[in-house]
């Protein structure tokens, strides 16, 4: 039983590490997209300038 619990614990820890890494990558891409959108909107006069 202890071996099974240890196996599940290790697999859970690995999965959580992978999710944390993916979240970090996603956060970076979202930030880059936000910067690009802010730049494009600024060139067009901002959000209010589009409407």
PQR file of N, CA, C, O and H, with PARSE charges and radii, in Angstrom:
ATOM      1  N   UNK A   1       0.828  -1.202   0.000 -0.4000 1.5000
ATOM      2  CA  UNK A   1       0.000   0.000   0.000 -0.0000 2.0000
ATOM      3  C   UNK A   1       0.871   1.263   0.000  0.5500 1.7000
ATOM      4  O   UNK A   1       0.569   2.238  -0.689 -0.5500 1.4000
ATOM      5  N   UNK A   2       1.939   1.229   0.774 -0.4000 1.5000
ATOM      6  CA  UNK A   2       2.826   2.391   0.838 -0.0000 2.0000
ATOM      7  C   UNK A   2       3.452   2.676  -0.526  0.5500 1.7000
ATOM      8  O   UNK A   2       3.618   3.834  -0.909 -0.5500 1.4000
ATOM      9  H   UNK A   2       2.183   0.437   1.333  0.4000 1.0000
ATOM     10  N   UNK A   3       3.796   1.619  -1.253 -0.4000 1.5000
ATOM     11  CA  UNK A   3       4.392   1.795  -2.579 -0.0000 2.0000
ATOM     12  C   UNK A   3       3.394   2.434  -3.541  0.5500 1.7000
ATOM     13  O   UNK A   3       3.771   3.269  -4.363 -0.5500 1.4000
ATOM     14  H   UNK A   3       3.661   0.678  -0.942  0.4000 1.0000
ATOM     15  N   UNK A   4       2.140   2.049  -3.442 -0.4000 1.5000
ATOM     16  CA  UNK A   4       1.109   2.610  -4.315 -0.0000 2.0000
ATOM     17  C   UNK A   4       0.906   4.091  -4.000  0.5500 1.7000
ATOM     18  O   UNK A   4       0.801   4.915  -4.908 -0.5500 1.4000
ATOM     19  H   UNK A   4       1.834   1.370  -2.774  0.4000 1.0000
ATOM     20  N   UNK A   5       0.851   4.420  -2.719 -0.4000 1.5000
ATOM     21  CA  UNK A   5       0.681   5.815  -2.319 -0.0000 2.0000
ATOM     22  C   UNK A   5       1.869   6.646  -2.792  0.5500 1.7000
ATOM     23  O   UNK A   5       1.694   7.768  -3.267 -0.5500 1.4000
ATOM     24  H   UNK A   5       0.936   3.750  -1.981  0.4000 1.0000
ATOM     25  N   UNK A   6       3.065   6.104  -2.665 -0.4000 1.5000
ATOM     26  CA  UNK A   6       4.262   6.822  -3.113 -0.0000 2.0000
ATOM     27  C   UNK A   6       4.243   7.025  -4.621  0.5500 1.7000
ATOM     28  O   UNK A   6       4.606   8.096  -5.107 -0.5500 1.4000
ATOM     29  H   UNK A   6       3.208   5.193  -2.279  0.4000 1.0000
ATOM     30  N   UNK A   7       3.828   6.018  -5.355 -0.4000 1.5000
ATOM     31  CA  UNK A   7       3.741   6.128  -6.813 -0.0000 2.0000
ATOM     32  C   UNK A   7       2.739   7.211  -7.208  0.5500 1.7000
ATOM     33  O   UNK A   7       3.024   8.047  -8.066 -0.5500 1.4000
ATOM     34  H   UNK A   7       3.533   5.148  -4.960  0.4000 1.0000
ATOM     35  N   UNK A   8       1.578   7.192  -6.585 -0.4000 1.5000
ATOM     36  CA  UNK A   8       0.555   8.197  -6.890 -0.0000 2.0000
ATOM     37  C   UNK A   8       1.056   9.593  -6.524  0.5500 1.7000
ATOM     38  O   UNK A   8       0.826  10.553  -7.260 -0.5500 1.4000
ATOM     39  H   UNK A   8       1.347   6.514  -5.887  0.4000 1.0000
ATOM     40  N   UNK A   9       1.735   9.702  -5.395 -0.4000 1.5000
ATOM     41  CA  UNK A   9       2.278  10.991  -4.969 -0.0000 2.0000
ATOM     42  C   UNK A   9       3.294  11.515  -5.973  0.5500 1.7000
ATOM     43  O   UNK A   9       3.269  12.694  -6.325 -0.5500 1.4000
ATOM     44  H   UNK A   9       1.922   8.923  -4.797  0.4000 1.0000
ATOM     45  N   UNK A  10       4.181  10.652  -6.434 -0.4000 1.5000
ATOM     46  CA  UNK A  10       5.200  11.066  -7.402 -0.0000 2.0000
ATOM     47  C   UNK A  10       4.580  11.489  -8.724  0.5500 1.7000
ATOM     48  O   UNK A  10       4.991  12.486  -9.316 -0.5500 1.4000
ATOM     49  H   UNK A  10       4.202   9.694  -6.148  0.4000 1.0000
ATOM     50  N   UNK A  11       3.592  10.732  -9.186 -0.4000 1.5000
ATOM     51  CA  UNK A  11       2.944  11.076 -10.453 -0.0000 2.0000
ATOM     52  C   UNK A  11       2.160  12.388 -10.323  0.5500 1.7000
ATOM     53  O   UNK A  11       2.133  13.198 -11.249 -0.5500 1.4000
ATOM     54  H   UNK A  11       3.258   9.921  -8.704  0.4000 1.0000
ATOM     55  N   UNK A  12       1.530  12.584  -9.178 -0.4000 1.5000
ATOM     56  CA  UNK A  12       0.801  13.830  -8.945 -0.0000 2.0000
ATOM     57  C   UNK A  12       1.761  15.015  -8.917  0.5500 1.7000
ATOM     58  O   UNK A  12       1.478  16.061  -9.501 -0.5500 1.4000
ATOM     59  H   UNK A  12       1.551  11.925  -8.425  0.4000 1.0000
ATOM     60  N   UNK A  13       2.887  14.855  -8.244 -0.4000 1.5000
ATOM     61  CA  UNK A  13       3.885  15.927  -8.186 -0.0000 2.0000
ATOM     62  C   UNK A  13       4.408  16.254  -9.578  0.5500 1.7000
ATOM     63  O   UNK A  13       4.575  17.425  -9.917 -0.5500 1.4000
ATOM     64  H   UNK A  13       3.117  14.005  -7.770  0.4000 1.0000
ATOM     65  N   UNK A  14       4.667  15.240 -10.379 -0.4000 1.5000
ATOM     66  CA  UNK A  14       5.144  15.470 -11.747 -0.0000 2.0000
ATOM     67  C   UNK A  14       4.099  16.209 -12.576  0.5500 1.7000
ATOM     68  O   UNK A  14       4.426  17.122 -13.334 -0.5500 1.4000
ATOM     69  H   UNK A  14       4.532  14.289 -10.104  0.4000 1.0000
ATOM     70  N   UNK A  15       2.847  15.808 -12.424 -0.4000 1.5000
ATOM     71  CA  UNK A  15       1.773  16.462 -13.171 -0.0000 2.0000
ATOM     72  C   UNK A  15       1.630  17.923 -12.756  0.5500 1.7000
ATOM     73  O   UNK A  15       1.423  18.792 -13.602 -0.5500 1.4000
ATOM     74  H   UNK A  15       2.581  15.066 -11.808  0.4000 1.0000
ATOM     75  N   UNK A  16       1.741  18.196 -11.459 -0.4000 1.5000
ATOM     76  CA  UNK A  16       1.634  19.575 -10.982 -0.0000 2.0000
ATOM     77  C   UNK A  16       2.799  20.426 -11.472  0.5500 1.7000
ATOM     78  O   UNK A  16       2.613  21.598 -11.798 -0.5500 1.4000
ATOM     79  H   UNK A  16       1.909  17.490 -10.771  0.4000 1.0000
ATOM     80  N   UNK A  17       3.990  19.855 -11.527 -0.4000 1.5000
ATOM     81  CA  UNK A  17       5.146  20.585 -12.058 -0.0000 2.0000
ATOM     82  C   UNK A  17       4.941  20.922 -13.528  0.5500 1.7000
ATOM     83  O   UNK A  17       5.258  22.027 -13.967 -0.5500 1.4000
ATOM     84  H   UNK A  17       4.142  18.903 -11.262  0.4000 1.0000
ATOM     85  N   UNK A  18       4.410  19.968 -14.289 -0.4000 1.5000
ATOM     86  CA  UNK A  18       4.143  20.206 -15.705 -0.0000 2.0000
ATOM     87  C   UNK A  18       3.103  21.310 -15.875  0.5500 1.7000
ATOM     88  O   UNK A  18       3.265  22.192 -16.718 -0.5500 1.4000
ATOM     89  H   UNK A  18       4.153  19.070 -13.933  0.4000 1.0000
ATOM     90  N   UNK A  19       2.049  21.263 -15.087 -0.4000 1.5000
ATOM     91  CA  UNK A  19       1.021  22.301 -15.164 -0.0000 2.0000
ATOM     92  C   UNK A  19       1.580  23.674 -14.812  0.5500 1.7000
ATOM     93  O   UNK A  19       1.233  24.668 -15.450 -0.5500 1.4000
ATOM     94  H   UNK A  19       1.917  20.546 -14.402  0.4000 1.0000
ATOM     95  N   UNK A  20       2.433  23.734 -13.815 -0.4000 1.5000
ATOM     96  CA  UNK A  20       3.039  25.011 -13.429 -0.0000 2.0000
ATOM     97  C   UNK A  20       3.911  25.551 -14.557  0.5500 1.7000
ATOM     98  O   UNK A  20       3.900  26.751 -14.833 -0.5500 1.4000
ATOM     99  H   UNK A  20       2.715  22.926 -13.297  0.4000 1.0000
ATOM    100  N   UNK A  21       4.660  24.674 -15.206 -0.4000 1.5000
ATOM    101  CA  UNK A  21       5.510  25.090 -16.324 -0.0000 2.0000
ATOM    102  C   UNK A  21       4.656  25.594 -17.489  0.5500 1.7000
ATOM    103  O   UNK A  21       4.962  26.621 -18.094 -0.5500 1.4000
ATOM    104  H   UNK A  21       4.669  23.699 -14.982  0.4000 1.0000
ATOM    105  N   UNK A  22       3.591  24.868 -17.793 -0.4000 1.5000
ATOM    106  CA  UNK A  22       2.715  25.281 -18.880 -0.0000 2.0000
ATOM    107  C   UNK A  22       2.042  26.610 -18.563  0.5500 1.7000
ATOM    108  O   UNK A  22       1.862  27.442 -19.453 -0.5500 1.4000
ATOM    109  H   UNK A  22       3.342  24.033 -17.301  0.4000 1.0000
ATOM    110  N   UNK A  23       1.672  26.816 -17.308 -0.4000 1.5000
ATOM    111  CA  UNK A  23       1.056  28.073 -16.916 -0.0000 2.0000
ATOM    112  C   UNK A  23       2.033  29.235 -17.083  0.5500 1.7000
ATOM    113  O   UNK A  23       1.647  30.322 -17.513 -0.5500 1.4000
ATOM    114  H   UNK A  23       1.819  26.141 -16.585  0.4000 1.0000
ATOM    115  N   UNK A  24       3.288  29.001 -16.745 -0.4000 1.5000
ATOM    116  CA  UNK A  24       4.305  30.037 -16.911 -0.0000 2.0000
ATOM    117  C   UNK A  24       4.460  30.402 -18.382  0.5500 1.7000
ATOM    118  O   UNK A  24       4.551  31.580 -18.730 -0.5500 1.4000
ATOM    119  H   UNK A  24       3.602  28.118 -16.396  0.4000 1.0000
ATOM    120  N   UNK A  25       4.488  29.386 -19.245 -0.4000 1.5000
ATOM    121  CA  UNK A  25       4.613  29.647 -20.680 -0.0000 2.0000
ATOM    122  C   UNK A  25       3.387  30.384 -21.212  0.5500 1.7000
ATOM    123  O   UNK A  25       3.513  31.316 -22.005 -0.5500 1.4000
ATOM    124  H   UNK A  25       4.414  28.430 -18.963  0.4000 1.0000
ATOM    125  N   UNK A  26       2.214  29.966 -20.777 -0.4000 1.5000
ATOM    126  CA  UNK A  26       0.983  30.612 -21.222 -0.0000 2.0000
ATOM    127  C   UNK A  26       0.947  32.063 -20.776  0.5500 1.7000
ATOM    128  O   UNK A  26       0.544  32.941 -21.540 -0.5500 1.4000
ATOM    129  H   UNK A  26       2.112  29.208 -20.133  0.4000 1.0000
ATOM    130  N   UNK A  27       1.365  32.320 -19.544 -0.4000 1.5000
ATOM    131  CA  UNK A  27       1.395  33.686 -19.021 -0.0000 2.0000
ATOM    132  C   UNK A  27       2.313  34.565 -19.871  0.5500 1.7000
ATOM    133  O   UNK A  27       1.994  35.723 -20.141 -0.5500 1.4000
ATOM    134  H   UNK A  27       1.692  31.608 -18.923  0.4000 1.0000
ATOM    135  N   UNK A  28       3.449  34.015 -20.289 -0.4000 1.5000
ATOM    136  CA  UNK A  28       4.395  34.778 -21.107 -0.0000 2.0000
ATOM    137  C   UNK A  28       3.790  35.113 -22.470  0.5500 1.7000
ATOM    138  O   UNK A  28       3.948  36.230 -22.961 -0.5500 1.4000
ATOM    139  H   UNK A  28       3.708  33.075 -20.069  0.4000 1.0000
ATOM    140  N   UNK A  29       3.104  34.159 -23.074 -0.4000 1.5000
ATOM    141  CA  UNK A  29       2.493  34.392 -24.386 -0.0000 2.0000
ATOM    142  C   UNK A  29       1.360  35.406 -24.274  0.5500 1.7000
ATOM    143  O   UNK A  29       1.217  36.278 -25.130 -0.5500 1.4000
ATOM    144  H   UNK A  29       2.976  33.251 -22.675  0.4000 1.0000
ATOM    145  N   UNK A  30       0.562  35.294 -23.227 -0.4000 1.5000
ATOM    146  CA  UNK A  30      -0.525  36.257 -23.021 -0.0000 2.0000
ATOM    147  C   UNK A  30       0.041  37.662 -22.869  0.5500 1.7000
ATOM    148  O   UNK A  30      -0.500  38.616 -23.427 -0.5500 1.4000
ATOM    149  H   UNK A  30       0.678  34.585 -22.531  0.4000 1.0000
ATOM    150  N   UNK A  31       1.124  37.790 -22.118 -0.4000 1.5000
ATOM    151  CA  UNK A  31       1.755  39.103 -21.925 -0.0000 2.0000
ATOM    152  C   UNK A  31       2.280  39.655 -23.250  0.5500 1.7000
ATOM    153  O   UNK A  31       2.115  40.840 -23.539 -0.5500 1.4000
ATOM    154  H   UNK A  31       1.564  37.014 -21.665  0.4000 1.0000
ATOM    155  N   UNK A  32       2.911  38.798 -24.053 -0.4000 1.5000
ATOM    156  CA  UNK A  32       3.419  39.238 -25.354 -0.0000 2.0000
ATOM    157  C   UNK A  32       2.274  39.690 -26.252  0.5500 1.7000
ATOM    158  O   UNK A  32       2.385  40.701 -26.946 -0.5500 1.4000
ATOM    159  H   UNK A  32       3.045  37.835 -23.818  0.4000 1.0000
ATOM    160  N   UNK A  33       1.178  38.943 -26.240 -0.4000 1.5000
ATOM    161  CA  UNK A  33       0.021  39.323 -27.050 -0.0000 2.0000
ATOM    162  C   UNK A  33      -0.565  40.645 -26.572  0.5500 1.7000
ATOM    163  O   UNK A  33      -0.990  41.472 -27.378 -0.5500 1.4000
ATOM    164  H   UNK A  33       1.088  38.122 -25.677  0.4000 1.0000
ATOM    165  N   UNK A  34      -0.586  40.837 -25.263 -0.4000 1.5000
ATOM    166  CA  UNK A  34      -1.103  42.089 -24.708 -0.0000 2.0000
ATOM    167  C   UNK A  34      -0.238  43.267 -25.139  0.5500 1.7000
ATOM    168  O   UNK A  34      -0.756  44.326 -25.496 -0.5500 1.4000
ATOM    169  H   UNK A  34      -0.241  40.164 -24.608  0.4000 1.0000
ATOM    170  N   UNK A  35       1.081  43.082 -25.105 -0.4000 1.5000
ATOM    171  CA  UNK A  35       1.981  44.149 -25.551 -0.0000 2.0000
ATOM    172  C   UNK A  35       1.749  44.481 -27.021  0.5500 1.7000
ATOM    173  O   UNK A  35       1.704  45.652 -27.397 -0.5500 1.4000
ATOM    174  H   UNK A  35       1.502  42.222 -24.815  0.4000 1.0000
ATOM    175  N   UNK A  36       1.603  43.452 -27.848 -0.4000 1.5000
ATOM    176  CA  UNK A  36       1.377  43.677 -29.276 -0.0000 2.0000
ATOM    177  C   UNK A  36       0.048  44.389 -29.504  0.5500 1.7000
ATOM    178  O   UNK A  36      -0.031  45.308 -30.319 -0.5500 1.4000
ATOM    179  H   UNK A  36       1.640  42.500 -27.542  0.4000 1.0000
ATOM    180  N   UNK A  37      -0.985  43.975 -28.798 -0.4000 1.5000
ATOM    181  CA  UNK A  37      -2.287  44.613 -28.945 -0.0000 2.0000
ATOM    182  C   UNK A  37      -2.247  46.061 -28.474  0.5500 1.7000
ATOM    183  O   UNK A  37      -2.802  46.945 -29.127 -0.5500 1.4000
ATOM    184  H   UNK A  37      -0.921  43.228 -28.136  0.4000 1.0000
ATOM    185  N   UNK A  38      -1.591  46.305 -27.346 -0.4000 1.5000
ATOM    186  CA  UNK A  38      -1.450  47.681 -26.857 -0.0000 2.0000
ATOM    187  C   UNK A  38      -0.724  48.550 -27.881  0.5500 1.7000
ATOM    188  O   UNK A  38      -1.103  49.700 -28.102 -0.5500 1.4000
ATOM    189  H   UNK A  38      -1.140  45.587 -26.816  0.4000 1.0000
ATOM    190  N   UNK A  39       0.313  48.002 -28.501 -0.4000 1.5000
ATOM    191  CA  UNK A  39       1.063  48.754 -29.508 -0.0000 2.0000
ATOM    192  C   UNK A  39       0.173  49.071 -30.710  0.5500 1.7000
ATOM    193  O   UNK A  39       0.131  50.209 -31.177 -0.5500 1.4000
ATOM    194  H   UNK A  39       0.620  47.068 -28.321  0.4000 1.0000
ATOM    195  N   UNK A  40      -0.536  48.058 -31.206 -0.4000 1.5000
ATOM    196  CA  UNK A  40      -1.394  48.264 -32.370 -0.0000 2.0000
ATOM    197  C   UNK A  40      -2.504  49.266 -32.070  0.5500 1.7000
ATOM    198  O   UNK A  40      -2.830  50.108 -32.907 -0.5500 1.4000
ATOM    199  H   UNK A  40      -0.502  47.133 -30.827  0.4000 1.0000
ATOM    200  N   UNK A  41      -3.076  49.176 -30.892 -0.4000 1.5000
ATOM    201  CA  UNK A  41      -4.128  50.129 -30.535 -0.0000 2.0000
ATOM    202  C   UNK A  41      -3.564  51.536 -30.369  0.5500 1.7000
ATOM    203  O   UNK A  41      -4.221  52.510 -30.737 -0.5500 1.4000
ATOM    204  H   UNK A  41      -2.812  48.492 -30.212  0.4000 1.0000
ATOM    205  N   UNK A  42      -2.372  51.654 -29.826 -0.4000 1.5000
ATOM    206  CA  UNK A  42      -1.754  52.974 -29.657 -0.0000 2.0000
ATOM    207  C   UNK A  42      -1.503  53.621 -31.013  0.5500 1.7000
ATOM    208  O   UNK A  42      -1.693  54.827 -31.172 -0.5500 1.4000
ATOM    209  H   UNK A  42      -1.838  50.863 -29.527  0.4000 1.0000
ATOM    210  N   UNK A  43      -1.079  52.831 -31.981 -0.4000 1.5000
ATOM    211  CA  UNK A  43      -0.840  53.346 -33.332 -0.0000 2.0000
ATOM    212  C   UNK A  43      -2.139  53.876 -33.935  0.5500 1.7000
ATOM    213  O   UNK A  43      -2.126  54.848 -34.690 -0.5500 1.4000
ATOM    214  H   UNK A  43      -0.925  51.852 -31.851  0.4000 1.0000
ATOM    215  N   UNK A  44      -3.264  53.235 -33.599 -0.4000 1.5000
ATOM    216  CA  UNK A  44      -4.564  53.630 -34.146 -0.0000 2.0000
ATOM    217  C   UNK A  44      -5.268  54.684 -33.287  0.5500 1.7000
ATOM    218  O   UNK A  44      -6.406  55.053 -33.577 -0.5500 1.4000
ATOM    219  H   UNK A  44      -3.274  52.445 -32.986  0.4000 1.0000
ATOM    220  N   UNK A  45      -4.617  55.160 -32.257 -0.4000 1.5000
ATOM    221  CA  UNK A  45      -5.232  56.186 -31.414 -0.0000 2.0000
ATOM    222  C   UNK A  45      -5.850  55.644 -30.144  0.5500 1.7000
ATOM    223  O   UNK A  45      -6.611  56.349 -29.481 -0.5500 1.4000
ATOM    224  H   UNK A  45      -3.692  54.860 -32.022  0.4000 1.0000
ATOM    225  N   UNK A  46      -5.543  54.418 -29.794 -0.4000 1.5000
ATOM    226  CA  UNK A  46      -6.074  53.832 -28.562 -0.0000 2.0000
ATOM    227  C   UNK A  46      -7.420  53.170 -28.774  0.5500 1.7000
ATOM    228  O   UNK A  46      -7.946  53.135 -29.887 -0.5500 1.4000
ATOM    229  H   UNK A  46      -4.925  53.846 -30.333  0.4000 1.0000
ATOM    230  N   UNK A  47      -7.962  52.650 -27.700 -0.4000 1.5000
ATOM    231  CA  UNK A  47      -9.245  51.945 -27.777 -0.0000 2.0000
ATOM    232  C   UNK A  47     -10.349  52.899 -28.214  0.5500 1.7000
ATOM    233  O   UNK A  47     -11.179  52.543 -29.052 -0.5500 1.4000
ATOM    234  H   UNK A  47      -7.535  52.679 -26.796  0.4000 1.0000
ATOM    235  N   UNK A  48     -10.368  54.100 -27.660 -0.4000 1.5000
ATOM    236  CA  UNK A  48     -11.422  55.061 -27.996 -0.0000 2.0000
ATOM    237  C   UNK A  48     -11.320  55.524 -29.450  0.5500 1.7000
ATOM    238  O   UNK A  48     -12.331  55.871 -30.061 -0.5500 1.4000
ATOM    239  H   UNK A  48      -9.695  54.389 -26.980  0.4000 1.0000
ATOM    240  N   UNK A  49     -10.120  55.531 -30.000 -0.4000 1.5000
ATOM    241  CA  UNK A  49      -9.935  55.953 -31.377 -0.0000 2.0000
ATOM    242  C   UNK A  49     -10.487  54.964 -32.390  0.5500 1.7000
ATOM    243  O   UNK A  49     -10.669  55.307 -33.558 -0.5500 1.4000
ATOM    244  H   UNK A  49      -9.299  55.249 -29.503  0.4000 1.0000
ATOM    245  N   UNK A  50     -10.756  53.737 -31.951 -0.4000 1.5000
ATOM    246  CA  UNK A  50     -11.271  52.714 -32.864 -0.0000 2.0000
ATOM    247  C   UNK A  50     -12.780  52.824 -33.053  0.5500 1.7000
ATOM    248  O   UNK A  50     -13.323  52.224 -33.981 -0.5500 1.4000
ATOM    249  H   UNK A  50     -10.608  53.459 -31.002  0.4000 1.0000
ATOM    250  N   UNK A  51     -13.477  53.582 -32.186 -0.4000 1.5000
ATOM    251  CA  UNK A  51     -14.943  53.598 -32.254 -0.0000 2.0000
ATOM    252  C   UNK A  51     -15.490  54.968 -32.463  0.5500 1.7000
ATOM    253  O   UNK A  51     -16.706  55.142 -32.542 -0.5500 1.4000
ATOM    254  H   UNK A  51     -13.036  54.069 -31.432  0.4000 1.0000
TER
END
